[in-house]
């Protein structure tokens, strides 16, 4: 039998001259968390026209007219409405785009982002 110099992290296999590495010892890892969900919420005010809210919901959130109108009515009647639910980065982008569109049209539409806790 041949004598082999074996490093500490290697052990000889049953077959002569074949060396296999031992797998590295793994640390306990946390399971990756699913990205949080965030609701983009439009708030009612006395100045932003309902037509503009429908337009913003169609342009920024890509809702069809019927759905955009239902969300707008929720904003009007209940004081707020959920425009969409997204990961944080997307929610922030949608909120920013909507705020910019409102600002360009000189409307004070208020948009907030709220985390959805499951």
Beta strands, then each sheet from edge to edge (+ up, - down):
strand 1: 10-12
strand 2: 19-21
strand 3: 37-43
strand 4: 80-86
strand 5: 110-116
sheet 1: 1+ 2-
sheet 2: 4+ 3- 5+
end
